[in-house]
């Protein structure tokens, strides 16, 4: 079913769905969904080709060799270790899909990529039965599979190779697989990722990329999904002044040889996704593995905040988050300064996503649009917001702050909602009087 969603100016939407506006107050099953879900397109030497695949924190620690082709401690996985310091689930996509699979006379690598060239098949005559063969699969020096068979047709494919049933088994000290290549990372591979990830729900998307065109593609994507489709998440990019609350602009460069300057995106993506709706990343210590350029003067830090740059800075021996802000710098009557705070965005995203899911699963096409139906919807929204208030994500909320009324058509309802978002303490102004 195609569902609508997003923001509205007038009550003229054609698709059924939840249309929710968030505006600043004039300045002068209503459960909270869990956070910790991230998504990233990755430049990989191994892994599922052409599809989004899910990796949990536990999977990464226990099965990284099978999933990514390298053990957990390998240098190649440093960025992902940074990500999973805070993220619980990753929806990953292999940008290098489309390369060649390594192969030899006996087997072909399960996935394309240069890591397949480190696979090796060892065949030995079985010690107890000379009519049988012991077939071992190695990835580097790690034995990843072993089985005994009379013929190649009897071998079972494993997590790393698919055996050729027509091959002939003969004893060999080792046959390397060769010819494996990574696919080219191009604008098309990024677009393929975006086409596939659109159907998923996550809190934060991170992209380790440096060229302006690709960053622009992702900035346009998050804006379209947030504003037109009502899909609420934040995007983390390096060095992009997007001027948009849905995009986090990471200032710091990474200095590690062989890694992109944008590699801090891994840690910030995990920190953003894993940050609870009632918490802030401000002053959080960087506990990752990269060497981060963080030497800034006080004036440079002030300019970074004004420019909407998510910045890590030195505090003694530590490197910490200066301010948990997004790239928005231009304010308006409907989106004031409070929207520059990522804690605010997390709260409104929680509300937007949760209420949309509630409406689309419980009410859409099911509950009559009469007084009793509207009271039920009002009750669920109030219950949801009361949970936010209990965890101190919002404050001063009462059920009078929510109204549900008939819309301009028989099938529409109009919800007006007032919430006061709580932000973490950031500045202390103290006067001490000494007698």
Backbone torsions as a table, in degrees:
resi	resn	phi	psi	omega
1	UNK	NA	132.5	177.1
2	UNK	-87.9	121.0	-178.3
3	UNK	-112.2	142.0	175.4
4	UNK	-84.0	178.5	178.6
5	UNK	165.7	162.2	179.3
6	UNK	127.5	-147.8	-178.5
7	UNK	-103.8	171.1	179.3
8	UNK	-145.2	150.5	171.1
9	UNK	-102.6	-45.1	175.2
10	UNK	-132.7	168.7	-176.2
11	UNK	-85.4	71.3	-174.8
12	UNK	-129.6	20.7	-176.6
13	UNK	-71.4	143.9	-178.4
14	UNK	-95.4	-34.5	-180.0
15	UNK	-87.0	142.9	171.9
16	UNK	-67.1	149.3	-179.5
17	UNK	155.8	-174.3	-178.5
18	UNK	-105.2	119.6	178.5
19	UNK	-112.6	114.2	-170.1
20	UNK	-128.8	123.5	175.0
21	UNK	-99.1	141.9	170.7
22	UNK	-117.5	121.8	178.9
23	UNK	-132.7	156.2	176.5
24	UNK	-72.7	144.9	170.1
25	UNK	-64.7	151.1	-179.4
26	UNK	-56.0	121.7	-176.7
27	UNK	-89.4	-99.2	-128.8
28	UNK	8.5	NA	NA
29	UNK	NA	107.9	-161.8
30	UNK	-86.4	50.3	-178.2
31	UNK	-95.4	156.2	176.5
32	UNK	-80.1	128.8	177.7
33	UNK	-74.5	154.8	-178.3
34	UNK	-80.9	154.0	175.8
35	UNK	-106.7	-178.1	178.7
36	UNK	105.0	10.2	-177.6
37	UNK	-103.3	122.6	-179.3
38	UNK	-121.4	161.3	171.9
39	UNK	-139.2	142.4	178.7
40	UNK	-148.1	138.5	166.5
41	UNK	-85.7	134.7	-169.6
42	UNK	-126.8	145.9	173.5
43	UNK	-89.6	100.1	-170.4
44	UNK	-117.9	151.4	174.6
45	UNK	-92.8	-7.9	-175.2
46	UNK	-160.1	152.3	174.1
47	UNK	135.3	172.8	-177.5
48	UNK	-54.2	133.4	-177.1
49	UNK	-95.9	129.4	167.8
50	UNK	74.1	9.5	-177.9
51	UNK	-137.2	153.5	169.4
52	UNK	-71.6	132.4	175.7
53	UNK	-130.4	143.4	-174.0
54	UNK	-93.0	133.8	177.3
55	UNK	-130.8	121.3	175.2
56	UNK	-89.0	166.6	178.5
57	UNK	-57.7	-42.4	178.5
58	UNK	-66.0	-40.5	177.0
59	UNK	-58.3	-44.6	-177.0
60	UNK	-61.8	-42.3	-179.3
61	UNK	-69.5	-38.7	-173.7
62	UNK	-91.4	-33.5	-168.5
63	UNK	-126.0	26.7	-177.3
64	UNK	-60.9	-33.4	-180.0
65	UNK	-61.9	-45.1	179.8
66	UNK	-70.0	-40.7	-173.8
67	UNK	-78.3	-46.7	-173.5
68	UNK	-113.3	-4.4	176.2
69	UNK	86.7	0.2	-179.8
70	UNK	-135.3	150.2	177.8
71	UNK	-71.5	162.7	-172.2
72	UNK	-54.2	-35.4	-174.6
73	UNK	-87.4	-0.2	-174.5
74	UNK	-67.3	145.5	178.7
75	UNK	-55.7	-33.9	-178.1
76	UNK	-62.8	-22.3	-176.1
77	UNK	-102.5	13.7	-177.7
78	UNK	-59.7	-42.7	179.8
79	UNK	-62.6	-43.3	179.5
80	UNK	-68.0	-32.3	174.2
81	UNK	-63.1	-39.8	175.4
82	UNK	-60.9	-45.0	180.0
83	UNK	-59.0	-48.7	-172.9
84	UNK	-80.2	4.1	169.2
85	UNK	-62.7	-26.6	-177.4
86	UNK	-130.1	-28.4	-179.9
87	UNK	-76.7	147.5	177.0
88	UNK	-101.6	-32.1	-178.0
89	UNK	-140.3	138.6	176.8
90	UNK	-122.1	129.0	167.2
91	UNK	-96.4	104.4	-172.8
92	UNK	-101.3	155.0	174.5
93	UNK	-140.5	134.1	-178.1
94	UNK	-88.6	103.9	-179.8
95	UNK	-64.5	-25.0	-176.6
96	UNK	-90.0	17.2	172.6
97	UNK	-61.4	151.6	179.3
98	UNK	102.7	-0.8	175.6
99	UNK	-81.2	-165.8	-179.7
100	UNK	-97.8	146.5	175.2
101	UNK	-89.6	133.5	175.4
102	UNK	-66.5	152.6	-177.5
103	UNK	-159.0	162.7	167.6
104	UNK	-143.2	-167.9	-175.3
105	UNK	-66.8	-20.5	-173.4
106	UNK	-104.4	-26.9	-172.2
107	UNK	-153.4	164.4	174.3
108	UNK	-127.9	141.2	178.5
109	UNK	-60.6	145.7	-179.4
110	UNK	-65.8	-36.1	-177.7
111	UNK	-126.0	160.0	174.3
112	UNK	-74.8	164.6	176.4
113	UNK	128.7	156.3	-177.1
114	UNK	-68.8	-21.7	179.9
115	UNK	-65.7	-24.3	177.4
116	UNK	-62.2	-22.4	178.7
117	UNK	-72.0	-10.9	177.2
118	UNK	-93.0	3.7	175.8
119	UNK	-82.9	145.6	-177.8
120	UNK	-146.4	137.8	178.7
121	UNK	-109.8	125.3	176.8
122	UNK	-111.8	130.0	179.6
123	UNK	-122.5	126.4	179.3
124	UNK	-132.3	147.6	175.0
125	UNK	-68.4	133.4	-179.2
126	UNK	-61.8	136.2	-175.1
127	UNK	-66.5	-27.3	-175.7
128	UNK	-98.9	-20.5	-177.0
129	UNK	-145.7	110.0	-174.9
130	UNK	-70.1	-8.0	177.0
131	UNK	-88.7	-3.8	-179.3
132	UNK	-114.5	158.6	179.4
133	UNK	-126.0	139.6	171.7
134	UNK	-93.9	121.3	-176.3
135	UNK	-114.2	118.7	-177.6
136	UNK	-114.8	138.7	175.5
137	UNK	-110.5	125.6	178.2
138	UNK	-114.9	141.7	167.3
139	UNK	-115.7	106.1	-169.4
140	UNK	65.2	-123.0	178.7
141	UNK	-99.5	-0.1	-176.5
142	UNK	-89.6	125.9	173.3
143	UNK	-78.0	115.3	-174.2
144	UNK	-109.3	-9.9	177.7
145	UNK	-164.7	144.3	176.8
146	UNK	-147.9	133.1	177.9
147	UNK	-153.0	160.5	-177.7
148	UNK	-117.0	132.2	-177.2
149	UNK	-152.6	157.8	177.9
150	UNK	-86.4	-27.8	-177.9
151	UNK	-147.2	162.1	-179.0
152	UNK	-61.4	-31.0	179.5
153	UNK	-64.4	-20.5	-179.0
154	UNK	-87.4	-8.9	-177.7
155	UNK	-75.7	141.4	178.0
156	UNK	-98.3	133.6	175.4
157	UNK	-57.2	145.8	178.7
158	UNK	-117.8	-169.4	-176.6
159	UNK	-68.7	-11.0	-173.0
160	UNK	-120.0	-30.6	-178.5
161	UNK	-137.2	156.7	169.8
162	UNK	-113.0	123.5	-176.4
163	UNK	-79.9	149.3	178.2
164	UNK	-91.6	111.6	-172.3
165	UNK	-64.8	-24.1	-177.9
166	UNK	-86.9	-3.1	-178.5
167	UNK	-70.5	162.7	177.7
168	UNK	-108.0	128.4	179.2
169	UNK	-80.8	122.6	173.1
170	UNK	-138.3	147.4	-177.5
171	UNK	-61.4	133.9	177.4
172	UNK	-152.1	145.6	179.9
173	UNK	-71.7	-18.8	178.9
174	UNK	161.5	129.7	176.4
175	UNK	-119.4	110.9	178.4
176	UNK	-72.3	146.3	169.4
177	UNK	-84.5	141.3	-176.8
178	UNK	-134.6	166.0	173.6
179	UNK	90.2	3.4	-179.6
180	UNK	-73.6	134.0	178.4
181	UNK	-137.0	152.1	171.9
182	UNK	-80.8	144.6	173.7
183	UNK	-72.0	157.6	-179.9
184	UNK	-73.2	132.9	174.7
185	UNK	-84.3	117.7	-175.7
186	UNK	-137.8	177.6	175.7
187	UNK	-60.0	-32.5	179.6
188	UNK	-66.5	-40.7	-179.8
189	UNK	-66.5	-36.3	175.1
190	UNK	-66.1	-41.0	179.7
191	UNK	-66.2	-37.7	176.9
192	UNK	-60.4	-40.9	176.6
193	UNK	-61.2	-47.8	-178.2
194	UNK	-62.9	-38.2	177.9
195	UNK	-61.4	-38.1	-176.5
196	UNK	-82.2	-35.5	-174.6
197	UNK	-76.9	-14.8	-176.9
198	UNK	-59.1	-26.0	-177.7
199	UNK	-85.1	-4.3	-174.5
200	UNK	-99.9	160.2	176.6
201	UNK	-113.7	129.9	-176.9
202	UNK	-156.6	167.8	-178.5
203	UNK	-93.6	-39.6	-174.2
204	UNK	-142.7	137.5	172.5
205	UNK	-110.0	132.6	176.5
206	UNK	-122.8	138.9	-179.1
207	UNK	-133.5	117.9	178.4
208	UNK	-89.5	93.2	-176.0
209	UNK	-148.6	151.2	-176.1
210	UNK	-117.3	-22.2	-176.1
211	UNK	-80.3	142.6	-171.8
212	UNK	-66.3	-35.0	-177.5
213	UNK	-64.4	-46.2	-179.4
214	UNK	-67.2	-39.5	176.7
215	UNK	-61.8	-38.3	177.2
216	UNK	-64.0	-37.3	176.9
217	UNK	-59.4	-44.9	-179.0
218	UNK	-71.8	-37.2	178.4
219	UNK	-62.5	-39.5	177.4
220	UNK	-67.9	-35.8	-179.5
221	UNK	-64.0	-49.6	-177.6
222	UNK	-65.3	-35.6	179.6
223	UNK	-67.4	-41.7	179.2
224	UNK	-64.1	-46.0	-177.3
225	UNK	-68.9	-38.3	179.7
226	UNK	-69.7	-47.5	-170.9
227	UNK	-86.1	-34.1	-174.4
228	UNK	-100.6	-28.8	-175.4
229	UNK	-113.5	-6.0	176.8
230	UNK	73.1	17.1	178.7
231	UNK	-92.3	110.9	-169.6
232	UNK	-98.3	115.6	172.9
233	UNK	-156.9	166.8	175.9
234	UNK	-112.6	150.1	-179.9
235	UNK	-109.9	134.8	178.1
236	UNK	-111.0	120.4	177.0
237	UNK	-131.7	162.4	177.8
238	UNK	-102.3	126.6	171.3
239	UNK	60.1	53.7	173.6
240	UNK	-135.6	111.9	179.7
241	UNK	-82.3	78.1	-173.3
242	UNK	-77.9	-22.1	-177.8
243	UNK	54.8	50.9	-175.5
244	UNK	-150.3	133.3	-176.8
245	UNK	-65.6	-18.4	179.4
246	UNK	-84.0	-6.5	-178.3
247	UNK	-118.2	127.3	175.9
248	UNK	-98.8	124.8	-175.1
249	UNK	-103.3	102.2	-178.3
250	UNK	-78.3	126.5	-176.3
251	UNK	-85.9	-42.4	-168.0
252	UNK	-69.4	143.2	171.7
253	UNK	-91.5	150.2	170.1
254	UNK	-96.7	138.8	-172.8
255	UNK	-104.0	-1.6	-175.3
256	UNK	-67.2	132.8	179.1
257	UNK	-65.1	135.8	178.6
258	UNK	86.9	-0.9	-179.9
259	UNK	-119.2	148.7	177.6
260	UNK	-63.2	146.1	173.3
261	UNK	-58.5	-23.1	-176.1
262	UNK	-86.7	8.7	-170.1
263	UNK	-69.3	-13.0	174.0
264	UNK	-64.6	-16.4	176.8
265	UNK	-55.2	-34.0	178.6
266	UNK	-56.4	-53.0	-175.3
267	UNK	-68.0	-43.4	-177.8
268	UNK	-65.6	-37.0	176.9
269	UNK	-61.6	-47.7	178.8
270	UNK	-64.1	-42.5	-179.5
271	UNK	-63.9	-41.6	179.5
272	UNK	-66.8	-46.6	-179.3
273	UNK	-64.5	-39.7	-174.8
274	UNK	-84.6	-9.8	-178.7
275	UNK	-71.6	127.1	-178.9
276	UNK	-66.5	158.2	-175.7
277	UNK	-63.5	-22.2	-179.5
278	UNK	-104.9	21.4	-177.6
279	UNK	-129.3	168.0	176.2
280	UNK	-127.7	152.5	174.3
281	UNK	-87.6	-3.0	-178.9
282	UNK	-58.6	134.1	179.1
283	UNK	70.4	8.5	177.8
284	UNK	-68.5	136.8	-179.5
285	UNK	-77.7	132.8	173.3
286	UNK	-72.7	116.2	-177.2
287	UNK	-115.7	21.6	179.3
288	UNK	-86.5	-167.6	-170.5
289	UNK	-108.9	-5.1	-177.5
290	UNK	-82.9	156.3	169.6
291	UNK	-89.6	115.1	-171.5
292	UNK	-107.5	130.4	174.1
293	UNK	-71.8	112.4	-173.9
294	UNK	-137.7	20.2	179.3
295	UNK	-89.1	99.9	179.6
296	UNK	-129.1	147.4	174.0
297	UNK	-79.2	167.5	178.3
298	UNK	-61.2	-39.7	178.5
299	UNK	-64.8	-39.1	178.1
300	UNK	-65.6	-35.7	178.3
301	UNK	-68.8	-38.9	176.9
302	UNK	-62.6	-43.2	179.1
303	UNK	-64.7	-36.5	179.9
304	UNK	-62.8	-42.7	178.5
305	UNK	-64.1	-45.0	179.6
306	UNK	-63.3	-30.0	-178.9
307	UNK	-86.2	0.4	-179.7
308	UNK	70.7	36.2	-178.4
309	UNK	-102.7	124.4	176.6
310	UNK	-75.3	111.7	-166.8
311	UNK	-124.2	136.6	169.9
312	UNK	-101.2	139.0	-178.0
313	UNK	-138.0	164.4	-177.9
314	UNK	-82.5	132.1	173.3
315	UNK	-128.1	95.5	-172.2
316	UNK	65.1	-126.2	179.7
317	UNK	-87.4	-8.5	-176.6
318	UNK	-95.3	160.9	169.0
319	UNK	-115.4	124.2	-172.9
320	UNK	-131.2	161.4	177.5
321	UNK	-74.7	124.6	-179.6
322	UNK	-69.4	-53.2	-179.8
323	UNK	-151.0	138.4	-178.7
324	UNK	-86.7	76.3	-174.7
325	UNK	-121.0	161.2	174.4
326	UNK	-105.7	-172.2	-171.5
327	UNK	-83.7	-1.9	-177.9
328	UNK	-66.7	126.5	176.1
329	UNK	-124.9	-22.6	-179.7
330	UNK	-94.5	115.7	-179.6
331	UNK	-99.2	165.1	-179.6
332	UNK	-148.0	178.8	178.2
333	UNK	-64.6	-30.4	-178.3
334	UNK	-93.9	-20.8	176.3
335	UNK	-133.9	96.4	-177.5
336	UNK	-87.1	-168.3	-175.4
337	UNK	-59.9	-27.5	-178.0
338	UNK	-61.4	-24.4	179.4
339	UNK	-75.4	-9.8	176.3
340	UNK	-77.2	-15.4	-178.9
341	UNK	-87.6	127.2	179.2
342	UNK	-64.8	-27.4	176.7
343	UNK	-63.6	-38.3	175.2
344	UNK	-63.1	-45.7	-179.0
345	UNK	-62.9	-38.2	178.1
346	UNK	-61.8	-39.7	-180.0
347	UNK	-67.0	-48.1	-177.8
348	UNK	-69.4	-31.5	174.9
349	UNK	-65.7	-40.0	177.4
350	UNK	-60.0	-46.4	179.7
351	UNK	-64.0	-49.6	-177.5
352	UNK	-59.3	-48.2	-178.5
353	UNK	-68.1	-45.3	-176.7
354	UNK	-65.4	-45.0	-177.9
355	UNK	-69.9	-35.3	176.3
356	UNK	-63.1	-44.8	178.1
357	UNK	-63.4	-43.4	178.3
358	UNK	-58.0	-50.4	-177.9
359	UNK	-64.8	-46.1	-175.0
360	UNK	-68.8	-27.7	-177.4
361	UNK	-96.4	-30.5	-174.1
362	UNK	-104.4	-33.8	-169.4
363	UNK	-109.6	-38.7	-173.0
364	UNK	-59.8	117.5	177.4
365	UNK	73.0	6.2	-175.6
366	UNK	-121.7	-52.1	-173.3
367	UNK	-90.5	129.9	178.8
368	UNK	-62.3	145.2	178.5
369	UNK	-88.6	64.6	174.6
370	UNK	-119.5	-174.8	-175.9
371	UNK	-59.2	-43.4	-178.7
372	UNK	-65.4	-39.6	178.9
373	UNK	-65.6	-40.5	-179.8
374	UNK	-70.5	-33.6	175.5
375	UNK	-65.2	-37.8	178.7
376	UNK	-63.5	-44.7	178.2
377	UNK	-63.5	-44.1	177.3
378	UNK	-57.3	-43.4	-178.7
379	UNK	-63.4	-40.1	-179.8
380	UNK	-68.4	-39.7	178.8
381	UNK	-66.0	-42.6	178.2
382	UNK	-60.8	-43.8	180.0
383	UNK	-61.4	-42.6	178.3
384	UNK	-59.7	-47.4	-176.8
385	UNK	-68.7	-31.9	177.0
386	UNK	-64.0	-33.6	175.3
387	UNK	-66.7	-39.8	176.4
388	UNK	-62.0	-38.1	179.4
389	UNK	-70.8	-35.3	178.8
390	UNK	-61.6	-35.5	179.8
391	UNK	-93.3	9.1	173.9
392	UNK	65.5	34.4	172.6
393	UNK	-86.1	-31.1	172.3
394	UNK	-130.1	166.7	-179.2
395	UNK	-143.2	164.5	176.5
396	UNK	57.7	31.6	-179.2
397	UNK	-89.1	140.4	171.8
398	UNK	-137.6	161.3	-176.8
399	UNK	-65.0	-18.1	177.6
400	UNK	-71.0	-13.0	-179.7
401	UNK	-78.6	-7.3	178.9
402	UNK	-118.2	128.4	172.0
403	UNK	-127.2	142.0	177.1
404	UNK	-126.2	118.7	-174.5
405	UNK	-129.9	161.8	176.0
406	UNK	-63.4	145.5	177.6
407	UNK	-88.9	-166.0	-177.5
408	UNK	-79.4	-9.2	175.4
409	UNK	-127.8	166.8	-178.0
410	UNK	-61.3	-25.0	-173.6
411	UNK	-99.5	-2.9	-173.9
412	UNK	-108.9	151.8	174.5
413	UNK	-128.8	151.5	-179.6
414	UNK	-117.5	121.9	178.9
415	UNK	-110.2	127.6	171.0
416	UNK	-112.6	131.0	-167.7
417	UNK	-138.9	133.7	178.2
418	UNK	-123.5	120.9	175.9
419	UNK	-130.3	147.4	174.9
420	UNK	-112.3	110.5	-174.9
421	UNK	-77.8	137.2	174.9
422	UNK	-92.2	132.8	172.7
423	UNK	-114.2	152.3	179.2
424	UNK	-66.7	152.1	177.1
425	UNK	-59.2	137.6	-177.3
426	UNK	-128.3	-33.3	-176.3
427	UNK	-131.7	138.8	176.9
428	UNK	-114.3	122.6	172.5
429	UNK	-115.1	113.2	-172.0
430	UNK	-131.2	135.0	175.8
431	UNK	-115.7	122.3	179.0
432	UNK	-109.7	120.7	177.0
433	UNK	-98.6	120.6	-178.2
434	UNK	-103.7	121.0	-178.8
435	UNK	-81.2	NA	NA
